[in-house]
């Protein structure tokens, strides 16, 4: 698995991207998009399955999702008593 951090061109917000490649030649590329209250890690098992079938799989965390943003939300809650969904 390849994990990359990309910076948003608009405001330099770091967004994480995960890519899983098949061992042999790829037959296609699948870009997965997680749901509203989710994060990319929930799809790793499915991505592994798809890569075993010959697909390159990519997924990224949307703004406000993922481990980096969970830590920030906990900080906001503890410091300012703000609950962010």
Steps between C-alpha positions, in 0.01 A plus 500: 500500500620847413397784733551855373410835649389762250456868577186677386586768246240730653620511862780241539279268708671157511284223351611137517479262203541120506579288194515122474647343187462141379805276489465438126393720213203723580176458307350828619490772762225546759466827694298442817320781681400453862167605648406799711589366846786275390871496427719323245630232739158331504556400137848346524374139507281560196789671322723200575237270350474715186878514460511119517258505206743718302387856574694802620291654781522856630310677777546828686358659812269792435540823693426444869538120479778262596744463786660844465162673518371284786794622711414861411132448586597358842719807556211734412267316736743497792621858454183681393221252577415497128361177359580459131341227294 
